[in-house]
Amino acid sequence: MKILDALKKLVPKRLAVSKNKQTHKDACRLILELINQEIKSCSNKPLDMSDEQWRNTLNEMSFAFKVKAQDTILKSPARRKQREQKVNRAFELFKVYIKHL
């Protein structure tokens, strides 16, 4: 995936293959840590966003990575579709704002 390739370039030491192979859940947890640090500090927010807008965007991205880390399957097709749309939107936001984390 393009996202994972971008992450490897940003944080090569943490995502490099070591003695124990890292899974996508480990990558999700790492990204969640970065997002949570940014939520607390708001130090790298884009110039065109207010603090509140940036925190809302970060919360959306955080939701997507939490869902992927938990790896749960919803029984309801309607809820599953809604969650999938929300996760896809969050990953699109992540692609746009990855440099600000």
PAZAPA-4460 file (N, C-alpha, C; in steps of 0.05 Angstrom, whole numbers, plus 32768, in hexadecimal, padded with zeros to 4 digits):
% residues 101
    n_x    n_y    n_z   ca_x   ca_y   ca_z    c_x    c_y    c_z   seq   type   mol
   8011   7FE8   8000   8000   8000   8000   8011   8019   8000     1      M     A
   8007   802D   7FF4   8016   8047   7FF2   8019   8053   800E     2      K     A
   8005   8050   801F   8006   805B   803A   801D   804F   804A     3      I     A
   801F   8034   8049   8035   8027   8058   8050   802E   804D     4      L     A
   8052   8032   8032   806C   803A   8027   8073   8056   8031     5      D     A
   805F   8068   8032   8065   8083   803C   806D   8082   805A     6      A     A
   8060   8070   8069   8068   806D   8086   8084   8063   8089     7      L     A
   808C   8050   8078   80A7   8045   807A   80BB   805B   8075     8      K     A
   80B5   806D   8063   80C7   8083   805D   80C9   8097   8074     9      K     A
   80B2   809B   8081   80B1   80AF   8097   80BE   80A4   80B1    10      L     A
   80B8   808B   80B7   80C2   8080   80D0   80D0   8065   80C9    11      V     A
   80E7   8066   80BC   80F4   804D   80B3   80FD   803C   80CA    12      P     A
   8106   8047   80E0   8111   8036   80F6   80FB   8026   8104    13      K     A
   80E4   8032   8108   80CF   8024   8117   80C1   800F   8105    14      R     A
   80BF   8014   80EB   80B1   8001   80DA   80C3   7FEE   80CC    15      L     A
   80DD   7FF0   80D0   80EF   7FDE   80C3   80EC   7FC2   80CE    16      A     A
   80F0   7FAE   80BC   80ED   7F93   80C5   8104   7F8C   80D7    17      V     A
   80FE   7F82   80EF   8112   7F7B   8102   8110   7F5D   8109    18      S     A
   8118   7F55   8120   8117   7F39   8128   80FA   7F2F   8126    19      K     A
   80E8   7F3E   8131   80CB   7F37   812F   80BE   7F48   811A    20      N     A
   80B1   7F3B   8107   80A4   7F4A   80F1   808D   7F5A   80FD    21      K     A
   808A   7F72   80F4   8074   7F83   80FE   805C   7F7E   80ED    22      Q     A
   8045   7F80   80FA   802C   7F7D   80EC   801F   7F98   80E7    23      T     A
   8009   7F96   80D8   7FFA   7FAF   80D3   7FEF   7FBB   80EC    24      H     A
   7FEA   7FAA   8100   7FE0   7FB4   8119   7FF5   7FC5   8128    25      K     A
   800E   7FBC   8126   8023   7FCC   8132   8026   7FE7   8124    26      D     A
   8023   7FE7   810A   8025   8000   80FB   800E   8012   8102    27      A     A
   7FF6   8007   8106   7FDF   8016   810E   7FE3   8023   8129    28      C     A
   7FEE   8013   813C   7FF3   801E   8156   8008   8034   8156    29      R     A
   801C   8031   8145   8031   8046   8143   8024   8060   8138    30      L     A
   8014   805D   8124   8007   8075   8118   7FF4   8081   812C    31      I     A
   7FE6   8070   813B   7FD4   807B   8150   7FE3   808B   8165    32      L     A
   7FFB   8082   816C   800C   8091   817F   8013   80AC   8173    33      E     A
   801A   80AD   8159   8021   80C6   814C   8009   80D9   814C    34      L     A
   7FF2   80CE   8145   7FDA   80DE   8144   7FD3   80E9   8160    35      I     A
   7FD4   80D8   8174   7FCE   80E1   818F   7FE1   80F6   8199    36      N     A
   7FFA   80F4   8192   800E   8109   819A   8006   8123   818C    37      Q     A
   7FFE   8121   8173   7FF7   813A   8164   7FDD   8146   816F    38      E     A
   7FCA   8135   8177   7FB1   813F   8183   7FB7   814F   819C    39      I     A
   7FCA   8145   81AC   7FD1   8153   81C5   7FDF   816E   81C0    40      K     A
   7FF1   816E   81AC   8001   8186   81A8   7FF7   8199   8192    41      S     A
   7FEB   818E   817D   7FE2   819F   8166   7FF9   81B0   815C    42      C     A
   8011   81A6   815C   8028   81B6   8154   802D   81B6   8136    43      S     A
   8023   81A2   8127   8029   81A1   810B   8010   81A4   80FA    44      N     A
   7FFC   81B3   8104   7FE3   81B5   80F5   7FE8   81C5   80DB    45      K     A
   7FD8   81BE   80C6   7FD9   81CD   80AD   7FD1   81EA   80B2    46      P     A
   7FDC   81FC   80A1   7FD7   8218   80A5   7FBA   8220   80A0    47      L     A
   7FAC   8211   808F   7F90   8219   8088   7F7B   820D   809B    48      D     A
   7F84   8201   80B1   7F71   81F5   80C4   7F74   8202   80E0    49      M     A
   7F5D   8202   80EE   7F5D   820B   810A   7F65   81F3   811B    50      S     A
   7F6A   81F8   8135   7F70   81E2   8147   7F5A   81CD   8148    51      D     A
   7F41   81D7   814A   7F2A   81C5   814C   7F27   81B4   8133    52      E     A
   7F29   81C0   811B   7F27   81B1   8102   7F3D   819C   8101    53      Q     A
   7F56   81A3   8109   7F6C   8191   8108   7F67   8179   811B    54      W     A
   7F5D   817F   8133   7F57   8169   8146   7F41   8157   813B    55      R     A
   7F2D   8162   812F   7F18   8152   8123   7F23   8140   810D    56      N     A
   7F34   814A   80FC   7F41   813B   80E7   7F52   8124   80F3    57      T     A
   7F61   812B   8108   7F72   8117   8115   7F61   8101   8123    58      L     A
   7F4A   8109   812E   7F38   80F5   813A   7F2D   80E2   8126    59      N     A
   7F26   80ED   810E   7F1C   80DC   80F8   7F32   80C8   80F0    60      E     A
   7F4A   80D1   80ED   7F60   80BF   80E6   7F65   80AB   80FC    61      M     A
   7F63   80B3   8114   7F68   80A1   812B   7F53   808B   812B    62      S     A
   7F3A   8092   8125   7F25   807E   8124   7F2C   8068   8110    63      F     A
   7F35   806F   80F9   7F3B   805B   80E4   7F51   8048   80ED    64      A     A
   7F66   8052   80FA   7F7B   8041   8102   7F73   8030   811A    65      F     A
   7F61   803A   812B   7F57   8029   8141   7F47   8012   8136    66      K     A
   7F36   8018   8122   7F26   8003   8115   7F38   7FED   8109    67      V     A
   7F4D   7FF6   80FB   7F5F   7FE3   80EE   7F6F   7FD3   8102    68      K     A
   7F76   7FE0   8118   7F86   7FD2   812D   7F74   7FBD   813B    69      A     A
   7F5B   7FC3   813F   7F49   7FB0   814D   7F41   7F99   813B    70      Q     A
   7F3E   7F9F   8121   7F38   7F8A   810D   7F1E   7F7B   8113    71      D     A
   7F09   7F8A   811B   7EEF   7F7E   8120   7EDE   7F7F   8107    72      T     A
   7ECB   7F6C   8106   7EB9   7F6B   80EF   7E9C   7F70   80FA    73      I     A
   7E8F   7F84   80EE   7E74   7F89   80F6   7E61   7F76   80E8    74      L     A
   7E4B   7F6E   80F6   7E38   7F5C   80EA   7E25   7F6A   80D7    75      K     A
   7E1E   7F82   80DE   7E0A   7F91   80CE   7E18   7F9B   80B4    76      S     A
   7E0D   7F94   809D   7E19   7F9E   8084   7E18   7FBD   8081    77      P     A
   7E03   7FC9   808B   7E00   7FE6   808A   7E15   7FF4   809B    78      A     A
   7E19   7FEA   80B3   7E2D   7FF6   80C5   7E49   7FF1   80BA    79      R     A
   7E4D   7FD9   80AF   7E67   7FD2   80A4   7E6E   7FE5   808D    80      R     A
   7E5A   7FEB   807C   7E5E   7FFD   8065   7E64   8019   806F    81      K     A
   7E55   8023   8083   7E59   803D   808E   7E75   8040   809A    82      Q     A
   7E7D   802B   80A9   7E98   802C   80B6   7EAE   802B   80A0    83      R     A
   7EA9   801B   808C   7EBD   801A   8076   7EC0   8035   8068    84      E     A
   7EAA   8043   8063   7EAB   805D   8057   7EBA   8071   8069    85      Q     A
   7EB4   8070   8083   7EC1   8082   8096   7EE0   807C   8097    86      K     A
   7EE7   8062   8097   7F03   805B   8098   7F11   8064   807E    87      V     A
   7F04   8060   8067   7F10   8068   804E   7F14   8086   804D    88      N     A
   7F01   8095   8057   7F04   80B3   8058   7F1B   80BA   806A    89      R     A
   7F1E   80AC   8080   7F33   80B2   8093   7F4F   80AC   8087    90      A     A
   7F50   8096   8077   7F6A   8090   806A   7F70   80A4   8054    91      F     A
   7F5C   80AF   8047   7F61   80C4   8034   7F6C   80DD   8042    92      E     A
   7F60   80E4   8059   7F6B   80FA   8069   7F87   80F5   8072    93      L     A
   7F8D   80DC   8079   7FA8   80D5   8082   7FBC   80D8   806B    94      F     A
   7FB4   80D1   8053   7FC5   80D5   803B   7FCC   80F2   8037    95      K     A
   7FB8   8103   803C   7FBC   8120   8037   7FCD   812C   804D    96      V     A
   7FC8   8124   8066   7FD5   8132   807D   7FEB   8122   808A    97      Y     A
   7FF5   810E   807D   800A   80FD   8089   8023   810D   8090    98      I     A
   8029   8122   8081   8041   8132   8086   803E   8143   809F    99      K     A
   8026   8147   80A9   8022   8158   80C0   8022   8149   80DB   100      H     A
   8027   812F   80DA   8027   811F   80F2   8043   811E   80FF   101      L     A
***
